[in-house]
Amino acid sequence: MTGTSQGDRVSSRLPAAFTRLLYAWFASLTADGIRFVALPLLALATRPTPAAVATVAAATALPWLVVALPAWAIVDRLRPVTVI
């Protein structure tokens, strides 16, 4: 008989810790997407002006610009071993 038997196969399952990490990442991205859509819609429902919706949409992106970009510049100057 050609091929491998069931006992010769290597398990292709991911480790449990990685699977939990994958589920947490998926939940985080889903919640972030919901927030990205829900906050401008909430602004539209409470005050239906383009300026209100644009202000809320800009305010959701502002923390990323204020924190992430300078943090990237600081981390880029450090040694990788120190950062990790």
N, C-alpha and C positions, 0 to 999 in steps of 0.2 A: 504494500500500500504506500502510495506517495503522499507527501505532505507531512505535516506535523500533527502529533496527537495533542489532546487537550492539555496534558501535563507539561508539554514542551513549550507552550506559548508563554510569552512574557506578558505580565499584566499591563494593560494600557490605561488603567485608571489613574487619575490624578490623586496626589496625597490629600487627605482630609483638610489640612490647614490651607492648602491652595484653593480647594473648592470653597471653603468658607470665605476666603479672601475674594474670590471671583464673585460670589453672591453679594458680598458687601460692596464691591465695586459697582456691580450692576444696580444695586439699590441706590447707591449714591448718585450715579448718573441719571437714574430715573427721577429721583427727587429733584435733582438740579434742573432737569428738563421741565418738570412740572412747575417749579418756581419761576423758571425763565418765561414760561407762557402765562402762568396764573397772575403774577403781579401786574403786568400791563393790562390784563383783562379786568383785574380788580380796580385799577385806576380808571379804566374806561367805564366800568359800572358805577363808580362813585362820582366821578367828574368827567363827563364825556367830551373832553377837549383834547385836541392833538398835543398841546403843550404838556398836559398832565401825563399823558401816556408816554411821551418822549422823555419827560423828566424821570419817571419811574424806570423806564428801560435803561436810561443812562446811569441811574443810581445803582442798578443791579450790576453793571459792568465796572463801575468806579472802584470798588474794593480790589478787584483784580489788577487794575492799572496802578493803583496806589501802592499795593503790597507786593504783588508778584514780580513786577518788572525791576524794582530796586533789589528785591531779594535775589533775583537771577543774576544781577550784576555783582552782588556781594559774593554769592556762592561761586561764581565763575572765577573769582580771584583766589579762592581757597584751594588747598590741596584736596583731591578727591577722597583720600583716606580720612581727612578731617571731617568732611561733609557727611560721609556715610556713617 
